[in-house]
């Protein structure tokens, strides 16, 4: 305390500059430290003591709360009514009033206590300031330097504090080293007893959003809007953009001249591939754009289940699906639709199979039959009413004729005479066996004179009708 007032204020200003704190914060910390030091030596332990420092002159004034009484018994806690009225005229007995009680000096223990209180208050003020500073920057990009690498996390130096990069927020394809400068996404800021805890990320999809806002002026100004982002950190990302002003090419603005803008972002993300597609309010068009660079033939959507069936050419099927299904997976995340990708040949075969099944089902449907007539309305029933019963002999003859396997149409028409073979009409004559010639003997030729020996020729049978033929014709008639 032997320093002059000007030196004291100069020291406060220098301390505030070193700690990067406002001067008022440092003054409050010193006032609290001096109050603690004065209370330890000159005031009661339960007494309220406050210290005020004039920021211009550096003059220190201590005030203690005392009770107004008629007769003072404890000068530390009590003050006479007359003295209290000099400070405040409207004061009454029993009230408390702040009385100036600045001690001349303080002891060594009080000075050490004041020093500790000053450091503690400055540390708390610094933590609070850091917390407010980074809490305002939450969801933004910060730049840090890798300070140390631990098994489960990486500690980054963010300037006034440290940031923690957990293992689940690290990109698996990236290799970090001490002293490496990284751009990270500020996820969360927590207030703890040891100061603010800052959690950053390298895998968050909003890291890509903030990098695009930094590199593309059209996005920062609002001429181009980022509609959706799907990212698999370290491998590939898809971005959907749309222009909010006429005449602006959203995809070209993000890519830049000769791809310089998007290349800077790719370099920052250590070679991660980025696809930029145009957003559209029609889901079918947006899904077709999201599957870029594959060409889409047709898209069929189901609004209720929010699914889409996409048909691509046969040679584009592997490109549409991507390596291990990555392209299709990112397109589904980007659009919010479940996407089923089929080749053109498979879709055609499936359509043909569906048509064949539909045709079979149509063929198996029962035909609509005409309503049956009632028995009274049936013409057959009416005819049966007028049929007279046949005689017994005639019925037997009809039954005998019906036993013959003739079609009903033949019976209904006029009887046609049928031809019969002669074997069925004439009696069969027995055939006499001929004598076989003996071996070694030659048959002699007949002589002219041996006419009686020659066998007479058979006479032709006349075709005149016999009695049996006449009976058959009568039967047919």
C-alpha positions in Angstrom: 0.0 0.0 0.0 3.1 2.2 0.0 2.6 3.0 -3.7 1.1 6.3 -4.7 -2.5 6.6 -6.0 -1.3 7.2 -9.6 0.9 4.1 -9.5 -2.0 2.1 -8.1 -4.3 3.1 -11.0 -1.5 2.4 -13.5 -1.1 -1.1 -12.1 -4.9 -1.7 -12.4 -4.8 -0.5 -16.0 -1.9 -2.8 -16.8 -3.5 -5.7 -15.1 -6.7 -5.2 -17.1 -4.7 -5.1 -20.3 -2.8 -8.3 -19.5 -5.9 -10.2 -18.6 -7.8 -8.8 -21.5 -10.5 -7.7 -19.2 -12.5 -4.4 -18.9 -11.1 -1.9 -16.4 -14.3 -1.9 -14.4 -14.1 -5.7 -13.9 -10.6 -5.3 -12.5 -11.7 -2.5 -10.2 -14.6 -4.6 -8.8 -12.2 -7.4 -8.1 -9.7 -5.2 -6.2 -12.6 -3.6 -4.2 -13.8 -7.1 -3.2 -10.2 -8.0 -2.2 -9.7 -4.9 -0.1 -13.0 -5.4 1.6 -12.0 -8.9 2.6 -8.6 -7.7 3.8 -10.1 -4.8 5.9 -12.7 -7.1 7.4 -10.1 -9.5 8.6 -8.2 -7.0 10.7 -10.5 -4.1 11.6 -14.1 -5.3 11.5 -16.3 -8.1 12.9 -16.5 -11.3 11.0 -20.3 -11.0 10.4 -20.2 -7.3 9.6 -20.9 -6.1 6.1 -17.9 -4.1 4.7 -17.6 -2.5 1.2 -14.8 -0.7 -0.5 -15.1 2.0 -3.2 -12.2 3.1 -5.4 -12.4 6.3 -7.3 -11.5 5.4 -10.9 -10.0 8.9 -11.6 -8.0 9.6 -8.5 -7.6 6.1 -7.2 -8.7 7.0 -3.7 -9.8 4.1 -1.6 -12.8 4.4 0.8 -14.2 1.7 3.1 -17.7 1.6 4.4 -19.1 -0.6 7.3 -22.7 -1.1 8.2 -23.5 0.0 11.8 -26.7 0.1 13.9 -27.9 3.5 15.1 -28.2 3.6 18.9 -28.4 6.2 21.6 -25.3 5.0 23.5 -22.5 3.2 21.7 -21.2 0.0 23.5 -19.5 -1.6 20.5 -17.8 0.9 18.1 -17.4 -1.7 15.4 -21.1 -2.4 15.1 -22.8 0.6 16.5 -22.9 4.3 15.9 -24.5 7.2 17.8 -27.7 8.8 16.6 -26.0 12.3 16.3 -23.3 11.0 14.1 -25.7 9.0 12.0 -27.9 12.1 11.4 -24.8 13.9 10.1 -24.6 11.2 7.3 -28.4 10.8 6.9 -30.8 13.2 8.5 -33.9 11.0 8.3 -32.3 8.1 10.1 -34.0 6.7 13.2 -32.9 4.5 16.1 -32.5 0.8 15.3 -31.8 1.4 11.6 -28.5 0.4 9.8 -26.4 2.9 8.0 -23.1 2.7 6.1 -20.4 4.6 7.9 -17.0 5.4 6.5 -14.4 3.4 8.3 -11.3 3.3 6.2 -8.4 1.8 8.2 -5.0 3.4 8.0 -3.2 0.2 6.9 -3.5 -3.5 6.7 -1.4 -6.4 8.0 0.6 -8.9 6.1 -2.0 -11.6 6.4 -4.7 -9.2 5.2 -2.5 -8.2 2.2 -2.0 -11.9 1.3 -5.7 -12.5 1.6 -6.3 -9.5 -0.7 -3.9 -10.9 -3.3 -5.6 -14.3 -3.3 -9.1 -12.7 -3.6 -7.9 -10.5 -6.5 -6.5 -13.4 -8.4 -9.6 -15.5 -7.8 -12.0 -12.7 -8.8 -10.0 -12.0 -11.9 -10.0 -15.7 -12.8 -13.7 -15.9 -12.4 -14.2 -12.8 -14.4 -12.0 -14.1 -17.2 -14.0 -17.4 -17.3 -17.3 -15.6 -17.4 -16.1 -13.4 -20.2 -14.8 -16.4 -22.2 -18.1 -18.2 -21.7 -20.1 -15.2 -22.9 -17.8 -14.8 -25.9 -18.0 -18.4 -27.1 -21.6 -18.9 -26.2 -22.4 -16.1 -28.6 -20.3 -17.9 -31.3 -22.1 -21.2 -30.8 -23.0 -22.9 -34.1 -20.1 -21.0 -35.8 -16.7 -21.9 -37.1 -13.6 -21.4 -34.9 -10.0 -21.9 -35.7 -7.8 -23.9 -33.3 -4.4 -25.4 -33.0 -3.9 -29.0 -31.9 -2.3 -28.7 -28.5 -2.2 -32.3 -27.3 -3.6 -35.6 -28.5 -5.2 -37.9 -25.9 -6.7 -41.4 -26.3 -10.3 -40.3 -26.3 -10.1 -36.7 -27.3 -8.0 -33.9 -28.8 -7.4 -30.6 -27.0 -7.3 -27.5 -29.2 -6.0 -24.2 -28.3 -8.7 -21.6 -29.2 -6.8 -18.6 -27.9 -8.2 -17.7 -24.5 -9.4 -21.1 -23.7 -9.2 -24.7 -24.8 -11.7 -26.7 -26.9 -12.3 -30.4 -26.8 -12.7 -32.5 -29.9 -14.2 -35.9 -28.8 -13.5 -39.1 -30.6 -17.0 -39.4 -32.1 -16.6 -36.0 -33.6 -13.3 -36.8 -35.4 -13.1 -37.8 -39.0 -11.8 -41.3 -39.3 -9.9 -40.7 -42.5 -8.0 -37.7 -41.0 -4.8 -37.9 -39.1 -4.1 -35.1 -36.6 -0.7 -33.9 -35.3 0.4 -31.5 -32.7 0.6 -27.9 -34.0 -1.9 -28.5 -36.8 -4.3 -25.7 -37.5 -7.9 -26.8 -37.9 -11.3 -25.2 -38.6 -13.9 -26.8 -36.4 -17.6 -26.3 -35.8 -18.5 -25.0 -32.3 -21.2 -27.3 -31.0 -21.8 -26.7 -27.3 -20.5 -24.4 -24.5 -21.0 -25.5 -20.9 -20.3 -23.6 -17.7 -18.4 -25.8 -15.2 -16.4 -25.2 -12.0 -13.2 -25.3 -13.9 -14.3 -22.8 -16.5 -16.3 -23.1 -19.7 -16.2 -26.4 -21.5 -16.2 -26.0 -25.3 -17.0 -29.0 -27.5 -16.1 -28.8 -31.2 -16.7 -31.1 -34.2 -15.2 -32.0 -37.5 -18.0 -34.3 -38.7 -21.0 -32.0 -38.2 -22.9 -31.3 -41.5 -23.2 -27.6 -40.5 -19.4 -27.3 -40.7 -19.9 -27.7 -44.5 -22.7 -25.1 -44.4 -20.5 -22.5 -42.6 -17.6 -23.2 -45.0 -19.9 -22.5 -48.0 -21.1 -19.3 -46.4 -17.4 -18.2 -46.0 -16.4 -19.1 -49.6 -19.6 -18.2 -51.6 -20.7 -14.6 -51.3 -24.1 -15.4 -52.9 -25.0 -17.7 -50.0 -23.8 -15.1 -47.4 -25.9 -12.3 -49.1 -29.0 -14.6 -49.5 -29.1 -14.8 -53.3 -28.5 -18.5 -53.0 -30.2 -20.6 -50.3 -28.9 -23.9 -48.9 -32.0 -26.2 -48.6 -30.5 -29.5 -47.4 -27.2 -31.1 -46.6 -26.4 -34.8 -46.4 -22.9 -35.7 -45.3 -20.7 -38.7 -44.6 -17.7 -37.1 -43.1 -14.4 -38.0 -44.9 -16.1 -39.6 -47.9 -18.8 -37.7 -49.6 -21.4 -35.0 -49.2 -24.5 -33.8 -51.1 -25.8 -30.2 -51.0 -29.2 -28.9 -52.4 -29.2 -25.2 -53.3 -31.8 -22.9 -54.9 -31.7 -19.4 -56.2 -33.8 -16.8 -54.5 -33.2 -14.1 -57.2 -33.9 -14.5 -60.9 -30.9 -14.8 -63.2 -28.7 -16.5 -60.5 -27.2 -19.9 -61.2 -27.1 -21.6 -57.8 -24.9 -24.5 -58.7 -22.4 -22.4 -60.7 -22.2 -19.9 -57.8 -21.2 -22.6 -55.4 -18.7 -24.2 -57.8 -17.1 -21.0 -58.8 -14.9 -20.2 -61.8 -13.0 -23.4 -62.8 -14.2 -24.9 -59.5 -12.0 -22.6 -57.3 -14.6 -22.1 -54.6 -15.6 -25.7 -54.1 -12.0 -26.8 -54.3 -11.0 -24.6 -51.3 -13.7 -26.4 -49.3 -12.6 -29.8 -50.5 -9.0 -29.0 -49.4 -10.2 -27.8 -46.0 -12.0 -31.2 -45.6 -9.0 -33.2 -46.7 -10.3 -34.3 -50.1 -13.9 -35.1 -49.2 -16.1 -35.2 -52.4 -18.9 -32.8 -52.6 -21.9 -33.0 -55.0 -24.0 -29.8 -55.5 -27.5 -30.3 -56.9 -30.4 -28.0 -57.6 -33.3 -28.2 -55.2 -36.9 -28.3 -56.6 -40.3 -28.2 -54.9 -41.5 -31.2 -57.0 -40.3 -34.4 -55.2 -39.8 -36.4 -58.4 -37.5 -33.8 -60.0 -35.7 -33.3 -56.7 -35.1 -37.0 -56.3 -33.8 -37.3 -59.9 -31.4 -34.4 -59.2 -30.3 -35.9 -55.9 -29.1 -39.1 -57.6 -26.6 -37.1 -59.7 -24.3 -37.9 -61.5 -26.5 -40.8 -62.5 -29.1 -40.3 -65.2 -32.7 -41.1 -64.2 -35.3 -42.4 -66.7 -38.5 -42.1 -64.5 -39.6 -41.6 -60.9 -42.7 -43.0 -59.3 -43.6 -41.6 -55.9 -45.9 -42.8 -53.1 -47.1 -39.9 -51.0 -48.6 -41.9 -48.2 -45.5 -44.0 -47.5 -43.1 -41.3 -48.8 -41.3 -43.8 -51.0 -40.1 -43.4 -54.6 -39.2 -46.0 -57.2 -36.5 -44.7 -59.6 -35.7 -46.4 -62.9 -32.3 -45.8 -64.4 -30.6 -47.2 -67.6 -28.9 -50.6 -67.1 -25.4 -49.1 -67.5 -26.2 -46.4 -65.0 -27.4 -48.7 -62.2 -24.1 -49.1 -60.4 -23.4 -45.3 -60.7 -26.8 -44.5 -59.2 -26.3 -46.9 -56.2 -22.7 -45.8 -55.6 -20.0 -47.5 -53.8 -21.6 -49.6 -51.0 -24.8 -47.8 -51.7 -23.4 -44.4 -50.7 -25.0 -42.4 -53.5 -28.4 -43.8 -52.9 -28.1 -43.4 -49.1 -27.0 -39.7 -49.4 -29.8 -39.0 -51.8 -32.3 -40.5 -49.4 -31.0 -38.3 -46.6 -31.0 -35.2 -48.8 -34.6 -35.6 -50.0 -36.1 -37.2 -46.9 -37.7 -40.0 -49.2 -36.9 -43.7 -49.2 -35.6 -44.5 -52.7 -35.8 -47.8 -54.5 -33.5 -47.9 -57.6 -34.2 -50.4 -60.4 -32.7 -50.9 -63.8 -34.7 -50.4 -67.0 -34.7 -54.1 -67.9 -35.7 -55.2 -64.4 -38.5 -52.7 -64.3 -39.7 -53.9 -67.7 -39.6 -57.5 -66.6 -41.5 -56.7 -63.5 -44.1 -54.8 -65.4 -44.6 -57.7 -67.8 -45.0 -60.1 -64.9 -47.6 -57.9 -63.3 -49.5 -57.7 -66.6 -49.4 -61.5 -66.9 -50.7 -61.9 -63.4 -53.4 -59.4 -64.0 -54.5 -61.3 -67.2 -54.5 -64.6 -65.3 -56.6 -63.2 -62.5 -59.0 -61.7 -65.1 -59.3 -65.1 -66.8 -60.0 -66.9 -63.5 -62.9 -64.6 -62.6 -66.3 -66.5 -62.8 -68.6 -65.5 -65.7 -72.0 -64.0 -64.9 -74.6 -66.7 -65.6 -78.2 -65.9 -66.9 -80.8 -66.3 -64.2 -82.6 -69.6 -64.3 -86.3 -69.7 -65.1 -88.8 -70.9 -62.7 -90.2 -74.4 -63.2 -93.6 -72.9 -64.2 -91.9 -70.7 -66.8 -89.6 -73.4 -68.3 -90.7 -74.4 -71.8 -89.5 -78.0 -71.1 -91.9 -78.2 -68.2 -94.8 -77.0 -70.4 -94.0 -79.6 -73.1 -93.8 -82.3 -70.5 -97.3 -81.5 -69.4 -98.8 -82.4 -72.8 -96.8 -85.5 -73.5 -98.9 -88.7 -73.2 -97.3 -91.8 -71.8 -96.2 -94.3 -74.5 -97.3 -97.8 -74.7 -95.2 -100.4 -73.0 -94.1 -102.1 -76.3 -93.3 -98.8 -78.0 -91.3 -97.7 -74.9 -89.3 -100.9 -75.0 -88.5 -100.4 -78.7 -87.4 -96.8 -78.0 -85.2 -97.9 -75.2 -83.6 -100.5 -77.5 -82.9 -97.9 -80.1 -81.5 -95.5 -77.5 -79.0 -98.1 -76.4 -77.3 -97.7 -79.7 -74.5 -95.1 -79.4 -76.0 -92.6 -81.7 -75.8 -88.8 -81.2 -79.0 -87.1 -80.2 -79.0 -85.0 -83.4 -79.1 -88.1 -85.5 -82.1 -89.4 -83.6 -83.9 -86.2 -84.0 -83.4 -86.0 -87.8 -84.8 -88.4 -90.4 -83.2 -91.9 -90.3 -80.6 -92.3 -93.0 -80.1 -95.8 -94.4 -76.7 -97.2 -93.7 -74.6 -99.4 -96.0 -73.6 -102.8 -94.7 -70.9 -105.1 -95.9 -71.8 -108.2 -97.8 -70.4 -110.4 -95.1 -73.1 -109.1 -92.8 -75.9 -109.9 -95.3 -74.9 -113.1 -97.1 -73.9 -116.3 -95.3 -70.2 -116.9 -95.0 -69.0 -120.0 -97.0 -66.3 -122.1 -95.7 -63.0 -121.8 -97.5 -61.6 -125.2 -98.7 -57.9 -125.6 -98.1 -55.8 -126.0 -101.2 -53.4 -128.8 -101.6 -49.7 -127.9 -101.6 -47.4 -129.3 -104.2 -44.8 -131.7 -103.2 -41.2 -130.7 -103.3 -39.3 -131.8 -106.3 -42.3 -132.4 -108.5 -43.2 -130.0 -111.2 -46.8 -129.4 -112.0 -47.8 -130.3 -115.5 -49.5 -127.9 -117.7 -53.1 -128.6 -118.7 -53.7 -130.0 -122.1 -56.2 -128.7 -124.6 -58.1 -131.9 -124.6 -58.6 -132.1 -120.9 -61.4 -129.7 -120.7 -63.3 -131.8 -118.3 -60.4 -131.8 -115.9 -60.1 -128.0 -115.8 -61.9 -126.3 -112.9 -64.8 -124.2 -114.1 -64.7 -120.5 -113.4 -66.9 -119.1 -110.6 -70.0 -117.3 -111.7 -70.5 -113.8 -110.6 -72.9 -113.3 -107.8 -76.0 -111.4 -108.7 -76.8 -108.2 -106.9 -80.5 -108.9 -106.7 -81.8 -108.3 -103.2 -82.4 -111.3 -101.1 -85.0 -111.8 -98.4 -82.6 -110.7 -95.7 -81.9 -107.4 -97.5 -85.6 -106.7 -97.8 -86.1 -107.3 -94.1 -83.2 -104.9 -93.2 -84.7 -102.1 -95.5 -88.1 -102.6 -93.9 -86.5 -102.2 -90.5 -84.8 -99.0 -91.5 -88.0 -97.5 -93.0 
